[in-house]
Amino acid sequence: MLASSALVLLMTPGLAFFYGGMVRSKNVLNMIMMSISSMGLIGVLWVIYGFSVGFANDKFGGLIGDPAQFFGLKGLIGTNGAAAVAADAANGVTAADAVKIPLAGTIPMTVFVAFQLMFAIITVALISGAVADRLKFGAWLLFAGVWGTVVYFPVAHWVFDADVKDAAGNVIHHGGWLVNKIQAIDFAGGTAVHINAGAAGLALCIVLGKRKGWPQTPMRPHNLTMVMLGAGLLWFGWYGFNAGSAVSSNGLAGSTFMTTSIATCAAMLAWLLVEKIRDGKPTTLGAASGIVAGLVAITPSCSSVNVLGALAVGAVAGIACALAVGLKFKLGFDDSLDVVGVHLVGGVIGTLMIGFFLAPESGASQGLGGVKGLFYGGGFDQLGKQAIGAFSVLAFSFIVSLVLAYAIKFTIGLRADEESEFVGLDESEHAESAYDFAAVGGTARSTAVKEA
């Protein structure tokens, strides 16, 4: 689980490269900074109160955990297991009770805290792709911190915090409403991560407005090599994301590892097929985008589908997301790096397809007592539950994000000024440049020749 946690953390630098390569060269450092800063900001908030809001015992009808229970990771740090010690007066040994480590299932609670922290970080970082090239860095930090607090931490409670029962069947820990009352399936974050971030990105880019010159001026990726590197790191780290969510090295982890691989391969091929038919050429950007679309869609469903289901999820996501990224031109919202088209659309597809492809042999089906999807004779019941999960998170995240974006816009300001946008946010926001072009060939002789 520590290895899986580290893999999920690696996804955020991978995302930084993925997004950084997709923007123009004058904004690459700013784009990377929005991902990297999420690691620091959310890391601090998570250990102070975020984990407690997400995973402490529920106090508010399945909406949030008790913020005080694990405030500052109270009671979790510095503990270690020890067996009871019997008194031995002859040797001066005093009796001592056994010391128990706080556990999440069978793993130390601190390991679970670390694992879930990485989910919180990547979710916030995902939003940044929708607002590339024009958002003030200070406004980003404020939005990220408040959004994590009022949106992500509670939604994590809704989706991931399952009730815990003792041996007698009594509930000793009450969790969130979606996972327990509705019983919507989201194994690794299709709703809590991707729909959540995609809806926030849509709200933020609507309030922020279009980039100067968009869509008339071409704004091509400045470094596709970086994009492919980022996509590869995301795929690599995603195994910690999905297989790690089994919270054990067991058959479920192995199954989710395989369905994640299968769906991602199918989605990449499907995206390239769409490009070939529509544009005449398959592209490296399309391959990278297809990889991410498949990973997104299989995230909620990796524990629910068999091989055929994984192929279907990947193929549908690859085709649908390849088509969905063009909607921003028709609808007029400038989703810079297709967070809506890939993460929101892909997350909805993966979440809803569980209702169709929930296989009776899958871990999710067995965990719910044999529930089956529509294509396996299970009816529309689970599909309805999946729809509630997907669209409740979408609506909540979009509305709160819209309010938050307007609040920042009319207080400290949301968007960089026109001159800063023209010069580039690397220079205007960070006083740096990713590429020192002036130093290339800068010998004394070449300078003299140029001046002459």
Secondary structure, DSSP 8 states (H G I E B T S, - for coil): -HHHHHHHHHHHHHHHHHHHHHS-GGGHHHHHHHHHHHHHHHHHHIIIIIHHHHHS-B-STTS-B-TTTTGGGTTTTT---B--B--BGGGTB--B--B---EETTEEHHHHHHHHHHHHHHHHHHHGGGGTTTB-HHHHHHHHHHHIIIIIHHHHHHHH---EE-TTS-EEE---HIIIII----SS-IIIIIIHHHHHHHHHHHHH---TTTTTS----S-HHHHHHHHHHHHHHHHHHHGGGG-SSSHHHHHHHHHHHHHHHHHHHHHHHHHHHHHSS--HHHHHHHHHHHHHHHHHHTTT--HHHHHHHHHHHHHHHHHHTTHHHHHT---TT-HIIIIIHHHHHHHHHHHHH--TTSHHHHHTTS---GGGT-TTHHHHHHHHHHHHHHHHHHHHHHHHHHHHHTTT-SB--HHHHHH-HHHHHHS--S--GGGTT--HHHHHHHH-
